[in-house]
Amino acid sequence: MERNERKRALILINAYDEQAGVIHQSSRLKEEFDGLGVEADVRRNDGFFVCVDGNGAIRSKLSEYDFCVYLDKDKYTSQMLQKYGMRLFNSHEAIQACDDKMMTSILLAGNGVPMPKTMAGLLCYNYDGEVKKSSLDIVERDLGYPLIFKKCYGSLGKGVIKVDDREQLESVANKYKGVPHLYQQYISASHGKDIRVIVVGGKAVAGMLRKSRGDFRSNIELGGVGEKLELPQAVIDLSEKVAKLLNLDYCGVDILIGDNEYYVCEVNSNAFFKGIENVTKINVAKEYAEYIYNMMYK
């Protein structure tokens, strides 16, 4: 693109999401893009902007934009936009790799990434059926108690349950049998705390220790607090490796603290950065905007 050409960015957010983190994320990115001379529009994904037309071609109403910072998780819109030819940050494939927690574990497996032992929950298409006790015997035997139950789709700690005994295991297994889910080893040394690392363009740019005020989950959105942390080199290396393996332009990597090792817990392709900016005083929005600017215009 010529230097004197008009530069335009689309920041696309979910049609219905009113979370403060989403609004802050999009407005801060717009502010940083504007400062770089890129006209950025924040729009909700509510206009049926792309579709498959009657001739079987992808049609888009967003062709005036050079690229899109995709802050939604609507996989149909992201795939159509990308197939139409728009550059997405993150890519459709990278977002999908993080959106499904079980898929994240599968894609990272075999690459020397330490993770808690994880078992895919059995999907039930018959809502009158009952989860077999023999299946739960395997979960109980292989993971022990407590163990972690997670819905495969969800963020901000929602859908994550610490299961302490057989009665609770049978309850959650039957309650969520029709929902994609997983069972995971509980890392007791990391109870109520973890490390959040923001990776931009393959480089760890900010990190903090998150601590709960009473929950086993450390999410700030659930009342946890962040503390400034000098990231150990092992955590930096692990976070950057994960981002590279999943082809992420931007992500938040959540790392559990074991007795003698760090474990990747989850990877968030649209990790909120307000909390970590407040704790570290690092302008994550600027880091991300400048990375995208250099990718698109340099």
WOBEL-V662301 format. One record per residue. N is the residue number from 1. PHI is phi in whole degrees, -180 to 180 (NA if undefined). OMEGA is omega in whole degrees, -180 to 180 (* if undefined). Layout:
N|PHI|OMEGA + N|PHI|OMEGA
This chain:
1|NA|178 + 2|-67|-176 + 3|-64|-178 + 4|-90|178 + 5|-74|177 + 6|-67|-180 + 7|-110|-176 + 8|-134|-179 + 9|-125|174 + 10|-111|172 + 11|-112|-172 + 12|-104|179 + 13|-116|-177 + 14|-62|-177 + 15|-61|-170 + 16|-118|-171 + 17|-69|178 + 18|-117|-179 + 19|-62|180 + 20|-59|-179 + 21|-63|179 + 22|-67|-180 + 23|-63|179 + 24|-64|-179 + 25|-56|-176 + 26|-70|-178 + 27|-69|179 + 28|-69|177 + 29|-65|177 + 30|-59|-180 + 31|-59|-179 + 32|-70|177 + 33|-64|178 + 34|-57|179 + 35|-67|178 + 36|-92|-179 + 37|83|178 + 38|-110|178 + 39|-73|-176 + 40|-114|176 + 41|-110|172 + 42|-94|-179 + 43|-133|175 + 44|-85|-179 + 45|-82|-175 + 46|-129|-174 + 47|-112|-176 + 48|46|-172 + 49|-71|178 + 50|-133|179 + 51|-158|171 + 52|-97|-175 + 53|-82|-176 + 54|-67|177 + 55|-102|178 + 56|81|179 + 57|-108|174 + 58|-79|177 + 59|-118|-177 + 60|-133|174 + 61|-99|-173 + 62|-119|-174 + 63|-71|-180 + 64|-77|-177 + 65|-96|179 + 66|-77|-177 + 67|-161|-180 + 68|-133|167 + 69|-87|-169 + 70|-94|-178 + 71|-103|175 + 72|-104|174 + 73|-122|177 + 74|-68|-173 + 75|-72|-179 + 76|-74|179 + 77|-65|-179 + 78|-63|-178 + 79|-71|178 + 80|-67|178 + 81|-60|-178 + 82|-67|179 + 83|-67|176 + 84|-68|177 + 85|120|180 + 86|-83|176 + 87|-81|180 + 88|-107|171 + 89|-122|-2 + 90|-81|177 + 91|-67|177 + 92|-54|-176 + 93|-65|-179 + 94|-68|179 + 95|-64|-180 + 96|-66|179 + 97|-64|-179 + 98|-92|-175 + 99|-66|179 + 100|-101|-174 + 101|-62|178 + 102|-69|179 + 103|-65|177 + 104|-58|-180 + 105|-62|-179 + 106|-65|-178 + 107|-68|179 + 108|-80|-177 + 109|-61|177 + 110|84|-177 + 111|-120|178 + 112|72|179 + 113|-102|179 + 114|-69|179 + 115|-141|172 + 116|-61|176 + 117|-57|-172 + 118|-135|-180 + 119|-125|179 + 120|-70|178 + 121|-67|179 + 122|-76|179 + 123|-85|-179 + 124|-115|179 + 125|-102|178 + 126|-115|-173 + 127|-71|175 + 128|-88|-178 + 129|-77|178 + 130|-120|179 + 131|-61|-177 + 132|-67|178 + 133|-63|179 + 134|-67|177 + 135|-69|179 + 136|-70|174 + 137|-59|-179 + 138|-68|178 + 139|-59|-178 + 140|-62|-178 + 141|-69|-174 + 142|-80|-176 + 143|-110|-177 + 144|69|179 + 145|-119|-7 + 146|-72|174 + 147|-135|-178 + 148|-109|171 + 149|-105|178 + 150|-135|163 + 151|-70|-177 + 152|-67|180 + 153|-116|-179 + 154|154|180 + 155|-145|178 + 156|62|178 + 157|84|-180 + 158|-74|179 + 159|77|177 + 160|-112|-174 + 161|-129|172 + 162|-87|-177 + 163|-102|-172 + 164|-102|-177 + 165|-159|-175 + 166|-65|-179 + 167|-59|180 + 168|-69|178 + 169|-61|179 + 170|-64|-179 + 171|-66|-177 + 172|-71|-179 + 173|-63|180 + 174|-78|-180 + 175|-65|-174 + 176|-112|-176 + 177|-62|-179 + 178|-92|-177 + 179|-113|175 + 180|-55|-175 + 181|-152|178 + 182|-146|174 + 183|-118|-173 + 184|-140|175 + 185|-58|177 + 186|-91|178 + 187|-94|-171 + 188|-63|-179 + 189|-66|-178 + 190|-104|-179 + 191|-55|176 + 192|72|178 + 193|-153|173 + 194|-161|178 + 195|-115|174 + 196|-105|179 + 197|-121|174 + 198|-98|180 + 199|-116|179 + 200|-124|179 + 201|58|178 + 202|84|-179 + 203|-119|175 + 204|-71|-175 + 205|-108|-179 + 206|-158|178 + 207|-154|177 + 208|-150|172 + 209|-90|177 + 210|-105|180 + 211|-129|177 + 212|-81|174 + 213|-102|179 + 214|151|-180 + 215|-98|175 + 216|-74|177 + 217|-91|-174 + 218|-105|-175 + 219|-55|178 + 220|-62|-180 + 221|-66|178 + 222|-102|178 + 223|104|177 + 224|-70|179 + 225|-124|179 + 226|-104|177 + 227|-128|178 + 228|-61|-175 + 229|-142|170 + 230|-79|-172 + 231|-65|172 + 232|-62|-178 + 233|-59|180 + 234|-63|179 + 235|-71|177 + 236|-60|-178 + 237|-62|-179 + 238|-66|-179 + 239|-64|-180 + 240|-67|178 + 241|-64|180 + 242|-62|180 + 243|-61|179 + 244|-68|-179 + 245|-62|-178 + 246|-96|177 + 247|56|-178 + 248|-96|172 + 249|-73|-177 + 250|-146|175 + 251|-166|168 + 252|-112|179 + 253|-107|179 + 254|-100|-173 + 255|-120|177 + 256|-84|-175 + 257|-105|179 + 258|-86|179 + 259|-66|-177 + 260|-134|-176 + 261|-158|173 + 262|-99|-179 + 263|-126|174 + 264|-75|180 + 265|-94|-179 + 266|-148|175 + 267|-131|-176 + 268|-115|-177 + 269|-73|180 + 270|-124|-175 + 271|-56|176 + 272|-63|-178 + 273|-120|-179 + 274|-61|-178 + 275|-62|-177 + 276|-73|174 + 277|-65|180 + 278|-63|-177 + 279|-76|-172 + 280|-96|-174 + 281|64|176 + 282|-94|-178 + 283|-83|-178 + 284|-65|179 + 285|-58|179 + 286|-66|179 + 287|-57|-178 + 288|-71|-179 + 289|-62|-180 + 290|-68|176 + 291|-60|180 + 292|-63|-180 + 293|-57|-180 + 294|-67|178 + 295|-68|-174 + 296|-90|-167 + 297|-122|-179 + 298|-98|*
